[in-house]
Amino acid sequence: MKLWMAPLHGLNNYSFRNLWMEHFEGIDEIITPFISLMEQRKINTSRLVDFYPEHNPHPVIPQVIGNKPDQLATMSESIFSLGYSKINLNLGCPASQVVKHKRGAGLIIHPEIVETLLWSFFNRFERGLSVKIRIGLKNTKEIYPILDILNRYPLEFVCIHPRLGSQMYEGTVNLEIMQACVSILNHRIIYSGDIKSAQDIVRLSELFPTINDWMIGRQLIVNPFLPEEI
């Protein structure tokens, strides 16, 4: 079993991550908050300060957000040049301004853009890409075309937060649709959402026996001892 620190945008920058890891235990892997893809043909590495290897003594995977294939390629090259071998593409951020511009969870209703992003990436790089996604933007039917697309590419993993983008962080997670996603996807899956106690992990592990990766977000602030308790 692996426990992951979720990319808490605006909060868990490298200072937070290092402070948390210095004083608490139990987290194995970290996905950073996203950085937006940029129009520049060459990324100024000062924009990547949160990803600098000297700032990240613990295992991290940089996350990016955007919808332009050429920008994804340029950003990936810049991140790989820092010594990383993996990046994560955000297909789940529910913020209204993000969704409005067809980024994050806004891409779920544009499978053609997702297809182009993945095709372009893997046409240039053999491996190194994962995605973090929700189960739809406004309804769960939207996720199925995306799952078919994800299955066509050699992704490192798929991290699923089983809420709709329109839910933001409210309401309950949809474990029925999560089960459907697990049965369809042929990738390693990370579960993310409402893990608040060790008992939650026991319950979820019984529901999803093939999942070995669990992501914790806001609860790391509410109870930073949770990963150690798990």
C-alpha positions in Angstrom: 0.0 0.0 0.0 1.1 3.5 -0.8 -0.2 6.8 0.6 -0.1 9.9 -1.5 -0.3 13.6 -0.6 -2.8 15.3 -2.9 -2.0 18.4 -4.8 -3.6 21.1 -2.6 -3.4 24.0 -5.0 -2.3 27.2 -3.2 -1.2 25.4 -0.1 1.3 22.5 -0.4 4.2 24.2 -2.1 7.6 22.8 -1.4 7.9 24.7 1.9 4.7 23.1 3.2 5.6 19.6 1.8 9.0 19.7 3.4 7.7 20.9 6.7 5.0 18.3 6.8 7.4 15.5 5.8 9.9 16.6 8.5 7.4 16.4 11.3 4.9 13.7 10.3 5.1 10.2 8.8 3.3 7.9 6.5 3.2 9.6 3.1 5.1 7.8 0.3 4.5 9.9 -2.8 3.5 13.5 -3.5 1.8 15.2 -6.5 2.6 18.9 -6.5 0.0 21.6 -7.1 -0.4 22.3 -10.8 1.5 24.8 -12.9 -0.3 26.2 -16.0 1.1 25.4 -19.4 2.7 28.4 -21.0 2.9 29.8 -24.6 6.7 30.3 -24.5 8.7 28.0 -26.7 11.2 27.8 -24.0 10.1 27.9 -20.3 12.1 30.1 -18.0 13.1 27.6 -15.3 12.5 30.3 -12.6 8.8 29.6 -13.3 9.4 26.0 -12.1 10.8 26.9 -8.7 8.4 24.6 -6.9 9.8 21.7 -8.8 13.5 22.4 -8.3 15.2 19.2 -7.2 17.0 20.9 -4.4 13.6 22.0 -3.0 12.2 18.4 -3.2 14.2 15.9 -1.2 11.1 13.7 -1.1 9.5 11.8 -4.1 7.3 14.3 -6.0 5.5 14.2 -9.3 5.0 17.7 -10.9 1.5 18.5 -12.0 0.5 20.6 -15.0 -2.8 22.0 -16.3 -3.8 23.2 -19.7 -5.2 22.1 -23.1 -2.6 22.9 -25.8 -0.5 19.9 -27.0 2.5 22.0 -28.0 2.5 23.7 -24.6 2.3 20.3 -22.9 5.3 19.1 -24.9 7.4 22.2 -24.1 6.5 22.1 -20.4 7.2 18.4 -20.2 10.7 18.9 -21.7 11.4 21.6 -19.2 10.3 19.5 -16.3 12.2 16.4 -17.5 15.3 18.6 -17.9 15.2 19.1 -14.1 15.7 15.3 -13.7 12.1 14.2 -13.4 10.8 11.2 -15.3 7.1 11.7 -14.6 4.5 14.4 -14.8 0.8 14.5 -14.0 -1.9 16.2 -16.1 -4.8 17.7 -14.2 -8.2 16.8 -15.6 -10.0 17.3 -12.3 -9.7 20.9 -11.0 -13.3 22.1 -10.6 -12.7 25.9 -10.2 -15.1 27.8 -12.4 -12.4 29.9 -14.1 -10.4 26.7 -14.9 -13.5 24.9 -16.2 -14.6 27.9 -18.2 -11.3 27.8 -20.2 -11.5 24.1 -21.0 -8.9 23.1 -18.4 -9.0 20.7 -15.5 -12.4 19.2 -15.1 -13.6 21.3 -18.0 -11.7 18.9 -20.3 -13.9 16.0 -19.4 -16.6 17.2 -21.7 -14.1 17.6 -24.5 -12.7 14.1 -25.1 -11.3 15.2 -28.5 -9.0 17.6 -26.7 -7.9 14.9 -24.2 -7.2 12.6 -27.1 -5.1 15.2 -28.8 -3.1 16.0 -25.7 -2.3 12.3 -25.0 -1.6 11.5 -28.6 0.8 14.4 -28.9 2.6 13.6 -25.7 3.1 9.9 -26.4 4.1 10.7 -30.0 7.1 12.6 -28.5 7.7 10.7 -25.2 7.4 7.0 -24.7 6.3 7.2 -21.1 6.1 9.5 -18.1 2.5 10.8 -18.1 -0.3 10.2 -15.6 -3.7 11.9 -15.1 -5.8 13.0 -12.2 -9.5 13.1 -13.0 -13.0 13.4 -11.7 -16.0 11.2 -12.7 -17.6 13.9 -14.8 -18.2 17.6 -15.0 -22.0 17.7 -14.6 -23.0 14.1 -15.0 -21.3 10.7 -14.7 -22.1 9.7 -18.3 -19.3 12.1 -19.4 -16.6 10.0 -17.9 -17.0 6.9 -20.2 -15.6 8.4 -23.4 -12.6 9.6 -21.4 -12.0 6.2 -19.9 -11.9 4.7 -23.4 -9.3 7.3 -24.4 -7.2 6.7 -21.3 -7.1 3.0 -22.0 -5.4 3.6 -25.4 -2.3 5.1 -23.9 0.5 3.9 -21.6 -0.2 6.1 -18.6 1.7 5.7 -15.4 -1.5 5.7 -13.4 -4.9 7.3 -13.2 -5.9 9.1 -10.0 -9.7 9.3 -9.6 -11.6 11.6 -7.3 -15.1 10.2 -7.5 -17.0 13.5 -7.5 -18.4 15.5 -10.3 -16.6 18.8 -11.1 -19.9 20.6 -10.4 -19.9 19.2 -6.8 -16.6 21.0 -6.1 -15.7 19.4 -2.7 -19.3 19.1 -1.4 -21.6 16.1 -1.2 -20.6 12.5 -1.1 -18.2 10.5 -3.3 -19.9 8.2 -5.9 -18.5 4.8 -5.1 -20.7 3.1 -7.6 -19.2 5.0 -10.5 -15.8 4.6 -9.0 -16.4 0.8 -9.2 -17.3 1.2 -12.8 -14.1 3.1 -13.5 -12.1 0.4 -11.8 -13.7 -2.3 -13.9 -13.1 -0.4 -17.2 -9.6 1.0 -16.8 -6.6 -1.1 -17.4 -4.2 1.2 -15.6 -2.9 1.4 -12.0 -5.5 3.5 -10.1 -5.1 5.9 -7.2 -8.2 6.5 -5.2 -8.7 10.1 -3.9 -11.6 11.5 -1.8 -12.9 11.6 1.7 -10.3 9.5 3.4 -10.7 10.7 7.0 -9.7 7.7 9.1 -7.9 4.4 9.1 -11.4 2.8 9.1 -12.1 4.5 5.8 -9.1 2.8 4.2 -10.3 -0.6 5.6 -13.8 0.0 4.1 -12.5 1.2 0.7 -9.9 -1.6 0.5 -12.8 -4.1 0.8 -14.7 -2.3 -1.9 -11.7 -1.9 -4.2 -9.3 -4.8 -3.5 -7.3 -4.1 -6.7 -6.4 -0.6 -5.5 -3.2 -0.2 -3.5 -2.7 3.5 -3.8 -4.7 6.0 -1.7 -4.5 9.8 -1.8 -5.2 12.1 1.1 -5.8 15.8 0.7 -7.4 18.3 3.1 -7.4 15.7 5.9 -3.6 16.1 6.1 -4.3 19.5 7.6 -7.2 18.5 9.8 -5.3 15.5 11.2 -1.6 15.3 10.0 -1.2 12.1 12.0 -3.7 10.2 9.8 -1.1 8.6 7.5 0.8 7.2 10.4 -2.5 6.0 12.0 -3.3 4.2 8.7 
